[in-house]
Structure formats: structure tokens, C-alpha cells
């Protein structure tokens, strides 16, 4: 390979690594709050990391993120209060109905067992499975975001090793098209209607816009 090709592969790998990290950050934001996660949400590190990665992989989203979304992602409450907000938003249905972070609640409602089997097949094709000890189902938003994080990371590794990354690009495109991009608009709307915590409302908006932008780019790269 010549230096121009090498530079292109390194750039492609850098962008894929940044996308991978953003999916990981999104998963942490929608997961049950732990101490390290809460610390990043409250001290601005979470926002800074997203901002840094967007600067590499999607500069066109950066201005909207800085001006519209970033202010809503800064916590100004204790961890205990944030934990209570998470439970109210997504689990307890108290004091009002919670939003669901499971794909099968939003789509495939009458055929959820087959949805779970399909997702399990996606994961197992790459040697992955959800953590059974945590009682997590395959259709949770965090599981699907973690899967995209993994696929983007594998894409980056393929670029750096000089191998074709098309299989990982195609897997990401298919998964986004069939799953995340199909139901993120629904969960974003439900969160906007039911959840009062700005952090989660804003995070859902960003997750939707990021996934849709990722899908558009993958389709372009694959010639679709």
C-alpha cells in the first residue's frame, strides 16, 4: 500500500474508533447509574468525550451538539437523586408511567420471542451474548448500543490490519436499519412524553440523531 492509502485507512480507523466510543458512552448513559458514570455526567467529562469524538467522526453534528444538546447532558444533582430519576424514568412506573428501553415493547410487540431470537443470532454470529447474570434481555437499548460499539471497533481493527472492513460495515448497516434506527425514534418520543429529567430526554435525542447519521454514512460507503 502507498502512503495515501495508508492515511485513508488510518483516518477510517480513527473515525470508526470514535463512533465505537460514542456508542459506548450512549450505553453508559442509558444504563443503571454507577459511581464512575455519575461522576462523568456531573463533572462534564461525558460531554467533553462526546464532543471530542464528534470532532473526528461527525463534525457536522458538533455545532448542534454544542449549542442544543450539551447543556441538557450536564447533571447538577446528587447520585442518589439521579438514581431515583433513572428508576422513575425507566423502571418503577412511579409516580407516573415509565418509558421502556426494550425494543420489543415498541415494535415486534406480538412477536417478541422471535425478535429476541433474531437479536441473539446477530450477537452470536460475532461470538457475543448478553449477560445472563444481570437478567438483561437481548432487546435492551444498552445491549444494542454495546453491539454497535463492538462492530465499530472491529471495523477499526480491520482498517488498521489492512483487511476489508465491508463485513463489519454491512453488519452495522443491517443492525441499524432493522433495529436501532427503527425504534430509537419511538423511544425518543416516549421519553419526551413521559420523562422529566433533561439528561435522559437529551440523551435520547442525541442517540437518535447519531444512529441515523451513522446509517446514512454506512449506506453511502456501501454504495446504497
Buried (B, 14 or more C-beta within 10 A) or exposed (E): EEEEEEEEBEEBBBBBBBBBBBBBBBBBBBBEBEEEBBEBBBEBEBBEBBBEBBEBBBEEBBEBBEEEBBEBBBBEBEBEEBBBBBBBBBEEEEEEEBBBBBBBBBBBEEEBEEBBEBBBEBBEEEEBEBEEEEEBBBBBBBBBBBBBBBBBBBBBBBBBEEEEBEEBBBBBBEBBBEBBBBBBBBBBBBBEEBBEBBBBBBBBBBBBBBBBBBBBBBBEBEEE
